[in-house]
């Protein structure tokens, strides 16, 4: 699997935050140096956030059912993706990772659904999509037990909705490994960053052999692509296709995951970890070669600026080839309520 890296350098401004930060005169190096009137509240499910990494042996015991499943041939049933992880985020999103093999390579795809409520370690998904129960989670790490019955929509291939559950209709829990949080993902800056951010707009700034500056409402990447092309930027057909998505939100979690959510239950997924929490820089590793795009590559550097309940991610990279130019794409974000 090809791994793409891009860096997020955080220039963020003094923090006034609606979370408990200890003594007012604490000058710990993990605090942001340049924040501006930050007014972010604690995400509602912060203490319930957990990433569950499912072993292949356990995944093979999960059961598929439903009318759409019964229509599949035995060959199609055998090629269905396996659920390999579940990430329950601070803001109440359930992200399911599925893996399959295509031409000898591992393919990853994701489905995201909102969590409606959490009670007695049971996470109920909105829209009558089912439930998950996670037991035995401690901050010391180790293993936990999970039971669930959920309705998943398979988009590629377009199979439709299929019920996925633990063995015997969820009567038996499956043993899984889990990660509660990265040791490095600590500090006030992490508290600000780790939540769901809705995209409100974008700014494209190209300088060099291609020049343009334009602001956009929302996260339609096709508009960014078309603006760049209209001013002489060159795109291959595959690069054009990578810009056909609309970014709805960006989700960062303390379990070391970052998700770019496109609103149709699919995401681009990454691992993240601090390079320097004092300087506010961290690295992202895209989980699949199909993720990312021309302006989000292993040379990208991102400046992050907080203000009240808003965040700007300014992604900068240099494009070389028959035309050389600097590209800065800023995502304007607002914290999800």
N, C-alpha and C positions, 0 to 999 in steps of 0.2 A: 504494500500500500504506500503510495506516494505520500509523503508528509510535507505539507506546506507550512512555513513558519512566517508569522509576521509579528512585529513588536508594537507594544503599546507604551509610549512614553508619556507619562502623566504630568502635565503642568497644571496643577490645580490650585487654587487660591486659598484664610484663617477660618476656622470652622466654628459655626454656631449650629449645633445639631440637637435635635429633639431626642437624643438617646443619652443614657447615662455614661459619662466619660470619666468618672473618677474626679480627682481634685482639679479645680479650675486652672491651677498653675502647672499642671503636668505637661512637660515639654518633651515627651517621648518621641524618639525618632520615627515611630510608625505613624505619627500624625501628619496629615497633609500640610504643606507649607504655604500654599496659595489657594485657599478656598474662599468663596464669597457668599456669606450669609446662607450657609447650607441649612435647609429646613426639611430634612428627611426623617420620617418616622420609622420605627422598627417594623419590618415586614411581618404580616400577621402570623405566618407559620415558620418563623425563623428557628424556633426550638424543635420543630418537627422535620426540618429539611434533612434528607438523607439520600445518598446514592447507593443503589443496590446492584452489585455486579454479579450476574448469574452464571454459574459454571455450566459448561456444555452438558454435563451429565444430568443436571437438574432441568435444564431447558428441554431435554429430550423427553421428560415426563409430562410436560404441559400438554393439555388437551385442547384441540380445536373442535368447534361445533357450530351449528347454525345452518340455515337454509342455503346460504351461498357456499358454505363448505361442502355440503352434501352434493352440490352440482359439479364439484371438481372431479376430475379423473384421479385414479390412484397415483399416476405420475405427477400430476399437478400438486396433489397433497404432499407428496414427498419432497417437493422443491419449495414449499412455503418457508419464508424466513423464520429464524428462531429468535425469540426475545432474549437478548443478552444483558440488558440492564434497564433499570428504572431509576429515574432521578426525580425526587419529589422536592421542589424548589421552595425557597423562602417565601415567595409570593403566591404559592398555591398552584403551581403548574406541575402536571405529571408528564414527564418526557420518557417515552418508551423507545429503546434502541432495538432494532432488528438487524440481524446479519444473515447473509446468504452468500453462496458461491456462484460467481459468474465468470466463465472462461478461466477457471482456475484461480480467480482473485476474489478476495473477500469484499463484499459490497455491504455498506451500512446505510440504513434508512431510519428515519425517526418519525414518531407521531406524538403530538402534544395535545393534551386535554386539560381543562381547568379542574381544580379540586373544589368541590362545593362545600365540604365540611370535613373536619377531623374529630373523631371521638373514639376514645379507648383504643388508640393506635390503628383505627380503621379510617382510611381515606376514601371518601365517597366522591366519585367523579360526577361532574355536572352533566346534564342531558341524559340521565338514566344510562350512562355508559358502564356502570358497575362499581366495584369497590376493590380495595387492596387492604390487607391487614399485615402490619410489620411488627414483629415481636423480638425482644432480646437485644435491642440496639443499645449500646453503651459507647461513651466517648473513648473507651480504651481500645476499641476496634475488635476485630474477630469475625464472628458470623452471626447471622440473624435468621429468623424464620419468616416466610412470606406465604400468605394464601391470597388468592384473588379470583375474581370472575369479572372480566372486562370485555367490552365490545370494541374491536379495533377495525379501522377502515384501511384496507390494503389498496393503495393507489397504483403502485407499480409491482406486478401487473394489476390492472383494474379489476380486482376480484370483488371488492365491496366489503361489507361489514361481516366480520367473523368473530364469534365469541371465543376467547382464550381464557383458560382457567387452570388451576392446579389440579393434580390428579384427584379422581373421585369427586368431581364437582367442587373442589376446594375444601374437602373434608380433611385432607392431609396437608400440612405445611411443608414447603420445600426449603431446604437449607441453602443459604446463599452467603456470599461474602459481601461486605459493604464498606464504604468509606464515609465517615461522618464529616470530616473536614481536613483540608491540607494543613500541615503544621506551619507552613509558611504563609498561609492565607489568614493572617490575623492583623489586628490593629484597626484604628479608626477609619483609615482609607478603605479598607476592606468592607467595613460596615456600610459606608456610603455606596460603594460600587455594587455589592452583591444584592441584586434585586431585579425586578423587571422594569425595563425602560421602553416606553412607547415612542415610536418615531413620529415626529411632527413635521420635519422638513430636512432638506439636504442643501449643501452648497458645493458646487463644483468650481475648482480654480485650476486651470491649466496654464503653464508658462513655458515658453521655449519655441520649438518648431510648431507647436499647436498652442494657441492662446484663446482662452475664453474664461469668463466668470459669470456664473448664473446660479440663482437660488430657485429651489423647488419646494412645493408643498407636498408632504407625504414622502413615502419611500419607494417610489416607482423607479427602479434601476434602468428601465428602458429609456426613460427621459434623459438620464445621465449619459447613456450610450449614444443616443441620437444627437444630443448637444455636442458631444465630443466629435462624433463623425462629421457633423455639419461644419466643424471648424478644422477638418483635415486629419483627425485621428484615424488610424487604420486598425480595423478589427477583422479577425478571421471569422468564419461562420460559427465556429464553436465558441469564440469569445462573445459574439453577438448573442448567442443562446444563453450564455451565463448571465446576461443582463436582462433576462426576460422576467425576472422575479420582482415582487414588491415586498420590501422589508417592512414588517408591521412592528416588530419589537426586537430588542436585544436583551437577553437574560444572562446574568452572571451569577454563579452560585459559589458558596463556600466549599462545596465538594469538588471544586476545581474544574467546573464545566462552564463553557460559554456557548450560548445558542443564539443564532440569528434566525428569528421566527418569521416565516413568510405568510402566515395567516391561514394557510390551507392545511393545517396540522403538520406541515413539514418544516424542517429546520436544516441549517448547516450547523454542525456541531464541532466544538474544539475543546481541547484541554488547555488550561491556563495555569500559570504559576508565576509568582513574583520574581523578577530579576533583582529589583531593589525597591522595597516598600517605602524607603525614605525618599527616593527620587520619584516614586510612583510609576515604575515601569514593570511590565510583565510580558511574558512570552505566550503566544498561542500556537498550538499544534492542531491544524485541521485534521479531522479524522478520516477523510476520504478524498481521493484525488479529484473527484467530481465537484468538490466544494471550493469556494473562493471564486475570484474573477480577476480580470486584467488589472484592476485597481486595488485588489486585495491579494497580494502575493507575498512571497517570502522576503521581499525587500521592504515591505510596508512598515512604517512607523506611525504610531497614533498618539497624538497629544490629547489629554483628557482634561476638561475644564468643568468644574461644578459651580452652580449658582442657584441658590434656593433649592427647588425640587427639580432642577434641570441639569442636563449633562450634555456636553458637546464632545464627540469623538472625531478628531481630525486625523484622517488617515492619509499619510503622505508616502509617495513612492516615485521612483524615476523610471520612465518608459524609454527604452532604447531600441534602436533598429534603424529603419530608413528615416525615421523622424525621432528626435530626442526631445523630451519635455518632462517637466516636473508636474505631478498630479497631486492635488490635495482634495480629498472628498470628505466633507464634514457631515456627520449624522447629528441632527438636532433631536434630543431626546427629552422626555418628561417622565418622571417616576410614576409608575402605575399606582393608582389609588387602591 
